[in-house]
Amino acid sequence: MHLTSRDAARLLGVSESTLYRWIRSGDLNATLANDQYRFNRIDLLEFAASRNLDISADLIAELETERQELPSLADAIRGGGVHRGISGADKASILKAVVERLPLPRPSDRELLHRVLLAREALGSTGFGNGIAIPHPRNPIVLRVRKPEVAICYLDRPVDFEALDGKPVHTLVTLVSPSTRVHLHLLAVIAAALHDPAVAAKLEARAGADELVPEVARVEAAIAARRLGAPRP
């Protein structure tokens, strides 16, 4: 389902005039149909992540209206793992090293995934800001994995990812999902978690899964509490 300008502005937490300014400048993708702009949720999430904008709890809630239970980011990180010693001189070599570390099921076409990640970067940097990037396939079911994986990868040396804040990237949060709905959900929660000071501090300190996952789970619980109108934990 595509979103209207009013919906997109609400979910990004901006005015419609700001939204139109981003469209005119070419920063935000939109489709013009019957003189009305329509927006794709993936485009909105990727734009919000690249601009380090707060992710609306409403957007996350809308993805959870179906009966099928969505996976938690904490579980996806446990599945993808935390990896150190990722080395490379540029974006292409770093992404290749990351793909080699992902615990993908067999058989998986790692070369295809590498090409897909590079193609996504060609559309615009996945740099989130503050030294973090979120590389992910534009088509979330490219590998047809059964469960989502989110791999936390710490680089030996920071690499320029052309992030909007100009800071080189020291940590990659790489997302591989089995479906568009799961992809959208996890991308939204990742962006929300990266705004959390405690999560950001753990990533800056190159924390392992034992330290990082509880902080991520806390953020997810806070999102659920806000959605239900309950006190934050």
N, C-alpha and C positions, 0 to 999 in steps of 0.2 A: 504494500500500500504506500502510495506517495503522499507526502504531506503538503498542506497549503502553506502560504507565506505566514499566515497567522500562527499555525501550528509550529512551524520552524522557528519563528521568532520567540515563541513561548518556551520551547524546549532549549533554545540556546540562551535564553535569558536576556534578550536584546529587543530593541524596537524594530518594527518593520522597516523603518527608514534606514537603520543600520544594516539590516539584512540586504536591502536593495543596493546600498553602497558597496557591499562586499560582492554582490553579483556583478555590478557594473565594472568593478575593478578586476574581475576575473578570478577573484580569490575563492569564491564559493560557487560550486556547480549547481545549476538549476535548469529545469526543462520548461519551456514556454508552451503552454497548451491552452487554446482558446483565450489568449491574452491574460492567462493566469500562470504564475510560476508554480512549479511542483518540485518537491525535494525528496531525494532518496535518503533513508535513515543512515545508510553506511556513509554517504557523503557528509551528512551532518556530523556524525560521530568522528570521522576522520578530520574534518575541519575543526571541530571543538578540541580534539586532541592536539592538532598542530598549533593551535592558537593558545593552548593551555587554559581553555575556558572551563568553568565548572560544568559538570555533566548534571543535567536536571534529573532529580529522582523520578519525575513524571515519565521521562523517556525510558528509564529502566523499568518502571512499573508497567508501562504499556507493552513491554516485551514479555511480561510474565502473566498476561491475561489468559493464555491458553492453558489447558489442563496439564500438558506435558511438563514435568518438572525440569527446570533448567539447572545445569551444573554450576557449582560454585567455583569462583576464581581460585580459592584456596586449594580445592581438589585438583584443578587444572594445573596449578603450579607444582603440586606434588607429582602429577603425571609427567610434566615437562622437565622438571628438575632445575637445579641451580648449578650453573657452570662457570668455572673460572678459567683463566688462561686462554681466553679467546684473542687471537692475534691476527693482524692484517694491516696493510698499509693504506687501504681505501675501503669504500663502501662495499664494492663487489667482493673483495677478498674476505672482509669481515663476515658478510652474509654467507659466503660459502663455508667458512669455518663454523658458523652457527648451525647451518643446515646439517653439517656432518655430526654435530653433537646432539641433535634432536633425537629422542628415543622413539622414532617412527616405527610403525608395524611393518613387517615384511610381507610382500615386496612393496617398497615405496620408491618412487622415482625422485631421488634427491636432486638430481640435475634439473628436473622439471620445476621443483619447488624453488630452487635457486633462481631460475629464469623468471618465475612468477614474482618472486620478491623484488628482483631488479626492475621488472616491468612496473610494479607498484611504485617503487621509488622514482621512476621516470615520470610518473604522474604528479609527483610532489613529495617532498621529504616527509617521512614518518617521524621526524624529530619532534618530540613532545616538549622539549625545553628542559633546562636545568640538567643537561648531560644525559638525557634519557630518550631513546627512540622506541617505537612500537612497530617493527616490521611485521607485515602480515599479508597473506594473499588477498588480492581484490576479489577473487572467487573463492569463498571459504571451503568449498567441497572439492577443490582441485585434486586432493589426495585421497578423498573418501575414507578418512580415518573414522574409527568407531567412536572415539572419545576425544574431547578437546585437549590440547596440550598448550601450556603457556610456559615457555622456557625463559628463565632469567639468566642472562649471559653477561658476565663482567669482562670488559676488555682489558688486555694488558696495558694498552696505551690508548688514550682518547683519539677518536677519529672524527673528521668533519663529516656530518650528515646533512649539512645545509639547513640546519634548524633555524627557525625564525629568530630565535634569540641570539644566534651566532655562536653559541657555545658548542664545543666539540662533545661528542657522545662518549660516555664511559660505560653505559649499561644499556643492553637491548632487552626488551620484553617482547619475545616473539610468539605470535599467536597462530595456531593451526586448529581449525574447527571443522566439525562434520556437517554443519548446516548453516544457512544464512541466519536463522533465528539465534542459534547458539553464538555465532560469530558476533552479531550485533550486541547481544547481552554481555558477553565477556569483554568486548571492546569498550562498552560503556562503563562497566565496573572497573576495568583497568584504568581508564582515564580518571574515574572518581578516586580510586585508591592512590594514584600518583599525586593527587592534590593533598593527601593526608601527610602532615609533617612527620609523623612517626614512621610511616612507610618510606617516605623519601629519605629519612635519616638512615634507615636500615639499608637501603640500596646504596647510599653514599658510603656506608661503612662496609659494603660488600658482604652483607650478612648471608648466612646459609639458610636453608629451608626451615630449620628448627626455630630460628628467630624471626624470619620474615613471614611465614605462613600465619602464625597467630595474629600478627598485626593486620594482615589482609582480611582474615576472618572477622576481626573486630570491625573493620570498615564495612564489610558486607552486612554484619548484624546492625550497624548504625543505619545503613541504607534501608534495610527492611523495617526498622523501627520508625524511621521518618515516614515511610510509605504507609504504615499502619496508624500513624499518629501517636505512637507510643513514645515514652521517654527514651532518649538515646542511652545505650549501655555505657 
